[in-house]
Structure formats: structure tokens, C-alpha cells
Amino acid sequence: MSPCTARAALDGPHPGTYDAPMSKLYTEIDRTLADFITRQRVFFVATAPLAAKGHVNLSPKGLDTFTIVDPRSVAYLDLTGSGVETIAHLRENGRITLCFCAFEGPPQIVRLYGRGAVIMPGDESFPALRARFGAFDGVRAVIRVTLTRIADSCGYGVPRCRYESERTQLVDWARSKGEAGVAAYRRQKNQASIDGLPGLDPEPANPRRP
């Protein structure tokens, strides 16, 4: 019996779950899972193109940019960066996995599998989702994920790491660039993935304000 399977046997059944090798599967994000997820300071986002030779992308996220929308869907705030892999992959095929692991306290890993949608500032659902997050400069989109599989595992191999503080470089950079500067950066850097998939739609050089 593996350590993870042994842990599941010792812990006993969790409401709304059933045992599977190396993990438990959940029908939805319940209160216990939600508490674990929201305590984590960092999470990881994985996507991939359909092409066999395409590059799998894995991105770490922080800065309090994650929210649980309901027991079967989650969202995170996508801030402007040098790459646009997640957006490009989601627009091609919609597949996405989010991973949370405990670096402090009892070991645990939670993976959220689902179908992702890129919600842009001009989309009808954007304002309500954006309101779930704090003030950030350089917001590019909200990524909303409808969950198709929720699973945990033991996390015994994850090292202990003590949280110190958030880094400020990303938000400082966006603030210093200003809205026009960030838009220009996205036009230069965010039009296509490293495999050539379409990323962001072109933004006008001088966008009109409503």
C-alpha cells in the first residue's frame, strides 16, 4: 500500500468523496477543501496545446488572485506578463489544471481539473468576476474554470517552506508603465504563444474610453 493510499485508509471517508488509488475524488469543493485552497499563498496553472510537439505550460500564481466562484467553478485574475500561453491554450482547447500544495502545516495536494474560459474586460461577465478581486494594475483577463474533476493526494514529498511576503515587482511594473504602456507591451508580447497559437486580440494603440 502506498503512503497516500494508507493515509486515505487511516483518514476514513470524506463526505462527498470516494477512494481512488493515490488520491480521493470529490464531487465538489466543500468547506474543508475551500479552507485549504484559500489558505495557500501560491498555486500552479497547467495547460497545453493540442499539437503533440507543442509546449506544455506551467505557471505559478500568487498575489491573492484566486477565488472560488461556487462549488463547481473557480476563477483567477490574469495579470499582464511576458507570455500568453494559458490564454492561447484555453482559446484552442479549453483544458486546464490548477494545483495547490501545502508548504506549511499538514501535507496535502489538491488538483482542480476543468474547462477554462478567458473572460476579457469587454465581456459581459467580466465586471462581476473582476469585483471578486482587489485592486491591481495591469489586469489582462479573468480565467474562469468549470471543474470536471477534483482530487487530492498526500503531498508527502513537498518540502516545508515558510511564507515571508508577496513580491511587489509585477504590480510595481504595471503601475509604472501606466495603462497605455501596458497595452503597448501586450501588443508586442502577447499576440501569440511560443508555438504560434493566437493569444490576445490586437488592442488599438489609442483605445477610446466609454
Buried (B, 14 or more C-beta within 10 A) or exposed (E): EEEBBEBBEEEEEBEBBEBEEBBBBBEBBBEEBBEBBEEBBBBBBBBBBEEEEBEEBEBEBBBEBBBBBEBBBBBBBBBBBEBBBBBBBBBBBBBBBBBBBBBEEEBBBBBBBBBBBBBBEEEEEBEEBBEBBEEBBBBBBBBBBBBEEBBBBBBEEEEEEEEEEEEEEBBEBBBEBEEEBBBBBBBEBBBEBEBEBEBBEEBEEEEEEE
